[in-house]
Amino acid sequence: MPAMSLRGATEVRPVGDGRFEADIHPGWDIMGNANGGYLLAMVARAAAVTASKPDPVSVTGHFLAPGKPGPVTIVTDLVRTGRRFSTVTATMSTADRPMLTMVGSFADLGIGGGDDPVERHVTGPPHLPPPEDCVAVEPTETFPPPFVANVDLRIHPDDVPFVNGPTGRMVIRGWFRLPGDEPVDPFGLILAADAFPPSIFNGDLPVAWTPTLELTVHVRTRPSDAWYAVVVSTRFVTGGFLEEDAEVWDRSGRLVAQGRQLALVPTG
Amino acid sequence: MPAMSLRGATEVRPVGDGRFEADIHPGWDIMGNANGGYLLAMVARAAAVTASKPDPVSVTGHFLAPGKPGPVTIVTDLVRTGRRFSTVTATMSTADRPMLTMVGSFADLGIGGGDDPVERHVTGPPHLPPPEDCVAVEPTETFPPPFVANVDLRIHPDDVPFVNGPTGRMVIRGWFRLPGDEPVDPFGLILAADAFPPSIFNGDLPVAWTPTLELTVHVRTRPSDAWYAVVVSTRFVTGGFLEEDAEVWDRSGRLVAQGRQLALVPTG
């Protein structure tokens, strides 16, 4: 299946009263379930319309049921309109049941903050060879999943869990781009924060899948590059849960987005 | 003002149809605005009733207006009931306006996960002298704020920004306890994740306050200690925002909760 643009695949159609119609497109799935970042980007796009602000600043989605291809409805509710931030809740549902519920604050990231009078990065971007020297992730029927046909992922040669086996270090570094050089907007950063294989696959633990309970993405600035350096990592597997953190960096060495998700650790 | 129990200060009274009445109590404020973790704990307590599950697993609050002492209403909405998790949205409002909106998933953390067949901690708890050798944080009219009378905070002697000046390292390590040995339940962990002074106060940057836009707390397990070791840290100050991460550890060296907030960096 040829790559579909993220913009096309997350299109939402307002039908009045804060309601939107949309479609979960085929090909964005992992083992039959749509990628969480893709779904959250779609819901955030609808919520931004209701917020009357262009950019997601902080969005959190709770995943309630697997996303299968087909029509969905997104119901948004404007909780507060502010001068700088507006906050919206939204729920995406099929005809049968709710699938994803979100809370997010939206702003115009083109206004203010751009001068960065106070700026500090304690740690820097991941060390990565250029994209052409990394390992391109090609889709298969199972793993890597069909979803990766819609993103251009290049993984650091040292971090590829499905080539040489787990590294023992729960970190995956790589490059993210949208195919066909589609510009990455802030909604694309939501996808970038959830596009890589789970870093626990490098952890030498008996974990084959990690369903996401909740994903939060913070967008710091409007992106302007084609390629983004991403690092995903897990530090704590305990209580039947793990967190996966994502950092998304532009090529100037600036953090543009951060993600954190809480996932389940199914065993047995 | 004597310390008030967290349980008393976050009491919520159901009035039917998923609505609750509650009070923001005086003395929980920082420069006149109630602590965000305190408010989120209160909203989560109401949401857990609606979820019919005892424990918050992942809760996210967006802060819409400062919390002043006085009566509030919390309106909750059950988005999904599941066997293991139930998901609720909730908004706390004064008579005038919404103050805090939340999405959270709730479970019974006493069921499952407790055996931890898969467990990994990549990093450990913060290195801390015993509580009696740390610096007790005493409330003042300004900073440290009145709020700290309601929590027992002991900061690592090397990390106290308001004694020797900023350390230059945006990290604060310390112990957290509720006064009078009130047991810390999972709602108390929400407070613990937002109780310490902002780590940016150790950053030698011209930032005097950091209003929180959003706070997410993950609770991994039901706590059972009196004292918890906490580390708060900031790595990225950029785009006019900073993240503050919190880890809450029990005395057996197990991570019990994680927090991340997105805060504004006001300048000028």
Interface residues (C-beta under 8 A of the other chain):
Chain A: V57 S58 T60 H62 L64 A65 V79 R80 G82 F85 T87 T89 T91 R97 P98 T101 M102 V103 G104 S105 L109 G112 G113 G114 D116 P117 V118 E119 R120 H121 V122 T123 M170 G203 L205 P206 V207 L213 E214 T216 H218 R220 T221 T234 R235 F236 V237 T238 G239 G240 F241 E243 R254 L255 Q258 R260 L262 V265 T267 G268
Chain B: V57 S58 T60 H62 L64 A65 V79 R80 G82 F85 T87 T89 T91 R97 P98 T101 M102 V103 G104 S105 L109 G112 G113 G114 D116 P117 V118 E119 R120 H121 V122 T123 M170 G203 L205 P206 V207 L213 E214 T216 H218 R220 T221 T234 R235 F236 V237 T238 G239 G240 F241 E243 R254 L255 Q258 R260 L262 V265 T267 G268
